[in-house]
Amino acid sequence: MLKNVQFRIMLSTAVIIVLLSTQNGYAQVTFTDVARDFWAKEEIEFLNGQDVISGFPDGEFRPSESITRTQAAAMLVRALNLNTENRPDPGFHDISAKFHAYDVVATVADEGLMSGSGGNFRPGETLSRGQMAVILKRAFDLSGEWDRQFRDIKSDHWAYSAIQALAANRITTGYATDTTFRASLPTTRAQFSVFLARQLEETFKPDEFPISEAERAVLALHEHAVAGKLPHINTHLNASFADVVQSLGSPYTYGLTYVQYFEEGYFIGLNPSGNVNYIWVYDQGYLTLTDLINALGQPDRQDIELGQIHTIYRVGEYELGFTRNHVRNDQYSEQVSEVFLRYHDVDKQFYAIDRSSWQTYENAKFGYRVNFPSHWSSSSESADGIWLHEEFNTYVTVFAREEEQALPDYYEPITLNNGKRAYFFETEQYGSVSYHMVLVEDGVTYHFSAEMPPYFYEENQHILDEIMLNFELRG
């Protein structure tokens, strides 16, 4: 009798141990092709313990194979514990009542989870990652907006809302290496198992989303910007010209208001006092707008200027900006072409311009006068005007003609400091900026015009404006 009691106690203990093992460690069933360190091992074993999956008769799970529509349907039916009896005929041309998974297909069709197309269910076709997202959203009534974006899934993508819902519910993290979702790729059996397990068991959901290398680069830019500098350069905002040369060596080209290093990709702006007022870095095409938003959130503002859009984040007293180029119409590239750092306060960016040392050109024939920087190299003077500055694809000129020129509609009216009404137009085409002021008075048309590369315009716009606004007529 005592032996029977001891046997029952031992049996009960064994049952408890088995139950605990099943509940906490999931089913201890090992598929022959799922290694101990396989990334989805725990999720696969969990679903096996829940009788959602059973693998193949040869003991394999085949995790890297693409999941078929029939296999996905079967897993959903089991995961949702749906009754497959007495379901109406789904009416698919390629599914007969003799099909081995007829009841499963009929169930998912009746529940509105999967529908097929053209009257066919296509049972052996693979399920794309985008299709998988849509099906899981329907099956579990998922909703929500993710506060980040996948680089390859825009708001007009057919599966955007479903993919957003999966990400918002921490069911998918996409591909961490480049923050993509890759909706057109087939879903593997391991991937579908992980997505399903995360929905069924909260502990499988990731605590946080992985950060891509591009996002880490954006965060590094922001961290350095707090200190008034950019990575890989020791030059700070407000550093002197001597500091720049000591840090980066002799520049490729420089002037009173800029220092440029073509090989390193740096363009450094100097204010009239000779100190750094902004730092510009080219060739940042590995970054995208999605990376910026994922790393830093929505920008403080976006400025459109001369065929470019600047996405700007406020960093203390500075602005960290990312430039993207115009593509067509009102569209801009997703790729970041340039990164810049400057003062938020415009007065700190440009400072007051001291014109006391500027040189003066006065035209005797037409009686007009302009002041311009003393370091500019004037040349080619004629009776009508003069080249105020000429260097490396940069031409600044002033001249007059005895004619009353009719102006195109795109010229905008402006008022000069002397009260005269003039007209102004600027644009960028084919990598060159055009800057043009026209003043018409008493049968004479006066021109102040410049053609220049974008970098010269960015650095000298305030100087050009100063020359234009102080254009003078005699008498």
C-alpha positions as CSV (number, residue, x, y, z in Angstrom):
1,M,0.0,0.0,0.0
2,L,2.8,2.4,0.9
3,K,4.5,1.6,-2.3
4,N,1.3,2.7,-4.2
5,V,1.1,5.9,-2.3
6,Q,4.8,6.6,-3.0
7,F,4.2,5.8,-6.7
8,R,1.3,8.2,-6.9
9,I,3.3,11.0,-5.3
10,M,6.2,10.4,-7.7
11,L,3.8,10.4,-10.6
12,S,2.1,13.6,-9.5
13,T,5.5,15.3,-9.1
14,A,6.5,14.2,-12.5
15,V,3.3,15.6,-14.0
16,I,3.9,18.9,-12.3
17,I,7.5,19.1,-13.5
18,V,6.3,18.4,-17.1
19,L,3.6,21.0,-16.9
20,L,6.0,23.6,-15.5
21,S,8.5,22.8,-18.1
22,T,5.9,23.2,-20.8
23,Q,4.5,26.5,-19.5
24,N,7.8,28.2,-18.7
25,G,10.3,26.7,-21.1
26,Y,7.7,25.9,-23.8
27,A,7.7,22.4,-25.3
28,Q,11.0,20.7,-25.2
29,V,10.7,19.5,-28.8
30,T,13.9,20.0,-30.9
31,F,13.6,20.2,-34.6
32,T,16.7,18.7,-36.2
33,D,17.4,21.8,-38.3
34,V,16.8,24.4,-35.6
35,A,20.2,24.9,-33.9
36,R,20.4,25.8,-30.2
37,D,21.6,29.3,-31.0
38,F,19.2,29.9,-33.9
39,W,17.8,33.4,-33.6
40,A,14.1,32.2,-33.7
41,K,14.5,29.0,-31.7
42,E,12.5,30.1,-28.6
43,E,9.6,31.4,-30.7
44,I,9.4,28.3,-32.8
45,E,9.4,26.0,-29.7
46,F,6.8,28.2,-28.1
47,L,4.4,27.8,-31.1
48,N,5.2,24.1,-31.2
49,G,4.2,23.9,-27.5
50,Q,0.9,25.8,-28.3
51,D,0.2,23.3,-31.2
52,V,0.4,26.1,-33.7
53,I,3.2,24.3,-35.6
54,S,4.4,20.8,-35.8
55,G,7.1,20.8,-38.5
56,F,7.6,18.1,-41.1
57,P,7.5,14.3,-40.7
58,D,11.2,14.1,-41.1
59,G,11.7,16.1,-37.9
60,E,12.7,19.3,-39.6
61,F,11.0,22.7,-39.4
62,R,12.8,24.3,-42.4
63,P,12.9,27.8,-40.9
64,S,14.6,29.4,-43.9
65,E,12.1,28.2,-46.4
66,S,9.5,30.7,-47.7
67,I,6.1,30.1,-46.0
68,T,3.2,29.2,-48.4
69,R,-0.2,30.7,-48.2
70,T,-1.6,27.4,-47.0
71,Q,0.9,27.0,-44.3
72,A,0.3,30.6,-43.0
73,A,-3.5,29.9,-43.1
74,A,-3.0,26.8,-41.0
75,M,-0.9,28.6,-38.4
76,L,-3.4,31.4,-38.1
77,V,-6.3,29.0,-37.7
78,R,-4.5,27.2,-34.8
79,A,-3.2,30.4,-33.2
80,L,-6.7,31.9,-33.2
81,N,-8.3,28.6,-32.2
82,L,-10.8,28.9,-35.0
83,N,-13.5,26.3,-35.5
84,T,-13.0,24.8,-39.0
85,E,-16.3,22.8,-39.1
86,N,-19.2,23.6,-41.3
87,R,-17.6,26.6,-43.1
88,P,-19.1,27.6,-46.4
89,D,-17.4,26.7,-49.7
90,P,-15.0,29.5,-50.4
91,G,-15.5,29.0,-54.1
92,F,-11.8,29.1,-55.2
93,H,-11.2,27.6,-58.6
94,D,-7.9,26.0,-57.4
95,I,-9.2,24.5,-54.1
96,S,-11.5,21.5,-54.2
97,A,-13.2,19.8,-51.3
98,K,-10.5,17.0,-51.6
99,F,-7.7,19.5,-51.0
100,H,-5.8,18.5,-47.8
101,A,-6.3,21.9,-46.2
102,Y,-9.7,22.7,-47.6
103,D,-11.2,23.3,-44.2
104,V,-8.4,25.7,-43.2
105,V,-8.7,27.7,-46.5
106,A,-12.5,27.8,-46.1
107,T,-12.1,29.1,-42.5
108,V,-9.6,31.9,-43.3
109,A,-11.8,33.0,-46.3
110,D,-14.9,32.9,-44.2
111,E,-13.2,35.0,-41.4
112,G,-12.0,37.5,-44.0
113,L,-8.4,36.9,-43.2
114,M,-7.2,35.8,-46.6
115,S,-9.0,36.2,-49.9
116,G,-6.9,35.3,-52.9
117,S,-7.4,37.0,-56.3
118,G,-9.0,36.2,-59.7
119,G,-11.1,33.5,-58.1
120,N,-8.0,31.5,-57.0
121,F,-6.5,31.1,-53.5
122,R,-3.0,30.1,-54.9
123,P,-2.3,27.7,-52.0
124,G,1.3,26.9,-52.9
125,E,2.4,30.5,-53.5
126,T,4.7,32.2,-51.0
127,L,3.6,35.0,-48.8
128,S,5.4,38.3,-49.1
129,R,6.4,40.3,-46.0
130,G,3.9,43.0,-47.1
131,Q,1.1,40.5,-47.5
132,M,2.0,39.0,-44.1
133,A,1.7,42.4,-42.5
134,V,-1.8,42.9,-43.9
135,I,-3.0,39.4,-42.8
136,L,-1.7,39.8,-39.3
137,K,-3.3,43.2,-39.0
138,R,-6.7,41.7,-40.0
139,A,-6.3,38.6,-37.8
140,F,-5.5,40.4,-34.6
141,D,-7.2,43.7,-35.3
142,L,-4.0,45.6,-35.0
143,S,-3.8,49.4,-35.1
144,G,-1.4,52.2,-34.2
145,E,1.2,54.6,-35.8
146,W,4.9,53.9,-35.3
147,D,6.8,57.0,-34.3
148,R,9.5,56.1,-36.8
149,Q,9.7,55.2,-40.5
150,F,11.1,52.4,-42.6
151,R,13.4,53.8,-45.3
152,D,11.7,51.8,-48.0
153,I,8.0,52.1,-46.9
154,K,6.5,55.5,-47.8
155,S,3.0,56.6,-46.8
156,D,1.6,55.7,-50.2
157,H,2.8,52.1,-50.0
158,W,-0.2,49.7,-50.3
159,A,0.7,47.9,-47.0
160,Y,1.9,51.1,-45.2
161,S,-0.9,51.1,-42.5
162,A,-0.5,47.4,-41.8
163,I,3.3,47.6,-41.5
164,Q,3.0,50.7,-39.3
165,A,0.5,48.7,-37.1
166,L,2.9,45.8,-36.7
167,A,5.8,48.1,-35.8
168,A,3.7,50.1,-33.4
169,N,2.8,46.9,-31.6
170,R,6.4,45.8,-31.6
171,I,5.7,42.8,-33.8
172,T,8.3,43.8,-36.4
173,T,11.5,45.7,-36.2
174,G,12.4,45.5,-39.8
175,Y,16.1,45.0,-40.8
176,A,18.3,46.8,-38.3
177,T,21.2,47.2,-40.7
178,D,19.5,49.8,-42.8
179,T,16.0,50.4,-41.2
180,T,14.1,48.8,-44.1
181,F,11.1,46.4,-44.1
182,R,11.5,44.9,-47.5
183,A,7.8,44.3,-48.1
184,S,8.3,42.5,-51.5
185,L,10.6,39.8,-50.1
186,P,9.0,36.4,-49.3
187,T,8.3,35.7,-45.6
188,T,10.3,32.8,-44.2
189,R,8.8,30.2,-41.9
190,A,11.0,31.5,-39.1
191,Q,10.0,35.1,-39.6
192,F,6.3,34.3,-39.6
193,S,6.8,32.2,-36.5
194,V,8.4,35.1,-34.7
195,F,5.7,37.6,-35.8
196,L,3.0,35.2,-34.6
197,A,4.8,34.4,-31.3
198,R,5.2,38.1,-30.5
199,Q,1.5,38.7,-30.9
200,L,0.6,35.7,-28.8
201,E,3.2,36.2,-26.0
202,E,4.2,39.7,-24.9
203,T,7.6,38.6,-23.6
204,F,8.8,37.9,-27.1
205,K,8.4,41.5,-28.1
206,P,11.6,43.6,-28.3
207,D,12.0,46.2,-25.5
208,E,13.3,48.7,-28.0
209,F,14.0,49.0,-31.7
210,P,17.5,48.5,-33.0
211,I,19.4,51.6,-34.2
212,S,20.9,51.5,-37.7
213,E,24.4,52.6,-38.5
214,A,23.0,55.6,-40.4
215,E,20.9,56.6,-37.4
216,R,24.0,56.3,-35.1
217,A,25.8,58.7,-37.5
218,V,22.9,61.2,-37.2
219,L,23.0,60.9,-33.4
220,A,26.8,61.5,-33.5
221,L,26.3,64.6,-35.6
222,H,23.8,65.9,-33.1
223,E,26.0,65.1,-30.1
224,H,28.9,67.0,-31.7
225,A,26.6,69.9,-32.7
226,V,25.8,70.5,-29.1
227,A,29.5,71.5,-28.7
228,G,29.4,73.7,-31.8
229,K,31.3,71.3,-34.1
230,L,30.9,68.4,-36.4
231,P,32.6,64.9,-36.2
232,H,36.1,64.4,-37.6
233,I,36.9,68.1,-37.3
234,N,38.3,70.1,-34.4
235,T,37.1,73.4,-35.7
236,H,34.3,75.0,-33.6
237,L,31.9,77.8,-34.5
238,N,33.6,81.1,-33.6
239,A,37.1,79.6,-34.2
240,S,39.5,81.9,-36.0
241,F,40.9,81.5,-39.4
242,A,44.2,80.5,-37.8
243,D,42.4,77.8,-35.8
244,V,40.9,76.4,-39.0
245,V,44.3,76.2,-40.7
246,Q,45.9,74.6,-37.7
247,S,43.2,72.0,-37.5
248,L,42.8,71.1,-41.2
249,G,46.0,72.4,-42.8
250,S,46.3,74.7,-45.8
251,P,42.9,75.1,-47.6
252,Y,42.4,74.3,-51.3
253,T,40.9,77.8,-51.7
254,Y,39.9,80.6,-49.4
255,G,38.8,84.2,-49.3
256,L,37.9,86.8,-46.8
257,T,34.6,85.0,-46.0
258,Y,35.3,81.3,-46.6
259,V,37.8,78.5,-46.3
260,Q,37.3,75.4,-48.5
261,Y,38.9,71.9,-48.4
262,F,37.7,70.0,-51.4
263,E,39.3,66.6,-50.6
264,E,37.9,66.5,-47.1
265,G,34.6,67.9,-48.2
266,Y,34.5,70.9,-45.9
267,F,33.4,74.4,-46.6
268,I,33.8,76.8,-43.7
269,G,32.1,80.2,-43.6
270,L,33.8,83.1,-42.0
271,N,32.0,86.2,-40.8
272,P,33.5,89.7,-41.5
273,S,35.5,89.6,-38.3
274,G,37.2,86.4,-39.6
275,N,35.7,83.8,-37.2
276,V,33.8,80.7,-38.2
277,N,30.1,81.3,-38.5
278,Y,29.1,78.0,-40.1
279,I,30.6,74.6,-41.1
280,W,29.4,72.8,-44.2
281,V,30.2,69.1,-45.1
282,Y,29.5,67.6,-48.5
283,D,28.9,64.0,-49.7
284,Q,26.6,62.7,-47.0
285,G,24.5,60.5,-49.3
286,Y,24.5,57.6,-47.0
287,L,21.9,59.4,-44.8
288,T,18.2,59.8,-45.7
289,L,15.3,61.9,-44.4
290,T,14.0,58.7,-42.7
291,D,17.3,58.3,-40.8
292,L,17.0,61.9,-39.6
293,I,13.4,61.5,-38.3
294,N,14.1,58.1,-36.8
295,A,17.1,59.4,-34.9
296,L,16.0,63.0,-34.0
297,G,12.2,63.1,-34.5
298,Q,10.4,65.7,-36.6
299,P,12.6,68.7,-37.6
300,D,12.0,72.1,-36.1
301,R,11.5,73.5,-39.6
302,Q,12.3,73.0,-43.3
303,D,13.6,75.8,-45.5
304,I,13.3,75.7,-49.3
305,E,16.0,77.7,-51.1
306,L,17.4,77.6,-54.7
307,G,16.5,74.1,-55.6
308,Q,17.3,72.6,-52.2
309,I,15.4,71.9,-49.0
310,H,17.1,72.2,-45.6
311,T,15.8,70.0,-42.8
312,I,16.8,71.9,-39.6
313,Y,17.0,70.9,-36.0
314,R,17.6,73.4,-33.2
315,V,20.6,72.4,-31.0
316,G,20.9,75.0,-28.2
317,E,22.2,78.2,-29.9
318,Y,23.0,76.3,-33.0
319,E,21.2,74.8,-36.0
320,L,22.1,71.4,-37.4
321,G,20.9,71.3,-41.0
322,F,20.6,68.5,-43.6
323,T,20.3,69.5,-47.3
324,R,18.5,67.5,-49.9
325,N,18.4,68.4,-53.6
326,H,15.4,69.2,-55.8
327,V,14.4,66.3,-58.1
328,R,11.3,67.6,-60.0
329,N,8.2,69.7,-59.5
330,D,7.8,70.0,-55.7
331,Q,9.8,66.8,-55.0
332,Y,13.1,66.5,-53.3
333,S,15.5,63.6,-53.0
334,E,15.4,61.4,-49.9
335,Q,19.2,61.4,-49.8
336,V,21.1,64.0,-47.8
337,S,23.7,65.7,-49.9
338,E,25.2,68.1,-47.3
339,V,25.2,68.7,-43.5
340,F,25.8,72.1,-42.0
341,L,26.1,73.7,-38.6
342,R,25.5,77.4,-38.0
343,Y,24.3,79.8,-35.4
344,H,20.5,79.9,-34.8
345,D,20.7,83.7,-34.3
346,V,21.0,85.3,-37.7
347,D,23.0,88.2,-36.2
348,K,25.6,85.8,-35.1
349,Q,25.7,84.1,-38.5
350,F,26.5,87.2,-40.5
351,Y,27.3,90.0,-38.1
352,A,27.0,93.7,-39.1
353,I,28.9,94.4,-42.3
354,D,31.5,97.1,-42.0
355,R,31.6,98.9,-45.3
356,S,34.1,101.5,-44.3
357,S,37.0,99.7,-45.9
358,W,35.1,98.8,-49.1
359,Q,36.1,100.2,-52.4
360,T,33.8,102.3,-54.6
361,Y,33.0,102.2,-58.3
362,E,31.4,105.3,-59.8
363,N,30.2,105.3,-63.4
364,A,30.7,108.7,-65.1
365,K,28.5,108.0,-68.1
366,F,25.3,106.9,-66.3
367,G,26.0,108.4,-62.9
368,Y,25.6,105.4,-60.7
369,R,27.8,104.2,-57.8
370,V,28.3,100.9,-55.9
371,N,30.4,99.9,-52.9
372,F,31.9,96.4,-52.8
373,P,34.5,94.5,-50.7
374,S,38.1,95.6,-51.0
375,H,39.4,92.1,-51.5
376,W,37.3,91.6,-54.7
377,S,39.2,91.7,-57.9
378,S,37.6,94.3,-60.2
379,S,38.4,94.2,-63.9
380,S,37.3,94.9,-67.5
381,E,36.0,98.4,-66.9
382,S,34.0,100.0,-69.8
383,A,31.9,103.1,-70.3
384,D,28.8,101.1,-69.3
385,G,30.1,99.2,-66.2
386,I,32.7,97.0,-64.7
387,W,33.3,93.4,-63.4
388,L,33.3,93.8,-59.6
389,H,34.6,90.4,-59.0
390,E,35.8,87.4,-61.2
391,E,37.1,84.0,-60.0
392,F,36.5,80.3,-60.6
393,N,33.1,80.4,-62.3
394,T,32.1,83.5,-60.3
395,Y,31.2,86.7,-62.1
396,V,29.8,89.8,-60.4
397,T,29.1,92.8,-62.6
398,V,27.3,96.1,-62.7
399,F,26.4,98.0,-65.9
400,A,23.7,100.2,-67.6
401,R,22.1,100.5,-71.0
402,E,20.2,103.3,-72.6
403,E,16.9,101.4,-73.0
404,E,13.8,100.7,-71.0
405,Q,13.8,96.9,-70.7
406,A,10.6,95.0,-70.3
407,L,10.9,92.6,-67.4
408,P,9.5,89.1,-67.2
409,D,6.7,88.4,-64.7
410,Y,9.0,86.4,-62.4
411,Y,11.0,89.5,-61.3
412,E,9.8,90.7,-57.9
413,P,9.6,94.3,-56.9
414,I,12.0,95.5,-54.2
415,T,12.8,98.9,-52.6
416,L,16.4,100.0,-52.4
417,N,17.8,102.0,-49.4
418,N,17.6,105.2,-51.5
419,G,13.8,104.7,-51.9
420,K,14.1,103.6,-55.6
421,R,11.9,100.8,-56.8
422,A,13.8,98.0,-58.5
423,Y,13.1,94.4,-59.5
424,F,14.9,91.3,-58.4
425,F,15.2,87.6,-59.5
426,E,17.4,84.7,-58.3
427,T,17.4,81.0,-59.3
428,E,19.7,78.0,-59.5
429,Q,20.1,75.9,-62.7
430,Y,22.8,73.4,-63.7
431,G,24.9,74.0,-60.6
432,S,25.0,77.8,-61.0
433,V,23.2,80.5,-59.1
434,S,21.9,83.6,-61.0
435,Y,21.3,86.8,-59.0
436,H,19.9,89.8,-60.8
437,M,18.7,93.3,-59.9
438,V,17.2,95.7,-62.5
439,L,16.4,99.4,-62.0
440,V,14.7,101.3,-64.8
441,E,14.6,105.1,-64.7
442,D,14.5,107.9,-67.3
443,G,15.1,105.6,-70.3
444,V,18.1,103.8,-68.7
445,T,18.2,100.3,-67.4
446,Y,20.7,99.6,-64.6
447,H,21.9,96.1,-63.8
448,F,23.6,94.5,-60.9
449,S,24.1,90.8,-61.7
450,A,26.0,87.8,-60.5
451,E,26.6,84.2,-61.7
452,M,28.3,81.9,-59.2
453,P,28.5,78.4,-57.7
454,P,26.1,77.6,-54.8
455,Y,28.9,77.7,-52.2
456,F,29.9,81.2,-53.2
457,Y,26.2,82.3,-53.0
458,E,25.7,80.7,-49.6
459,E,28.7,82.5,-48.2
460,N,28.2,85.9,-49.9
461,Q,24.5,86.3,-50.2
462,H,24.5,89.0,-47.4
463,I,27.3,90.9,-49.2
464,L,25.4,90.8,-52.5
465,D,22.3,92.0,-50.8
466,E,24.3,94.8,-49.2
467,I,25.7,95.9,-52.6
468,M,22.3,95.8,-54.2
469,L,20.3,97.6,-51.6
470,N,22.9,100.4,-51.5
471,F,23.0,100.9,-55.2
472,E,23.1,104.7,-55.8
473,L,22.1,107.0,-58.6
474,R,23.6,110.5,-58.9
475,G,21.2,113.3,-58.2
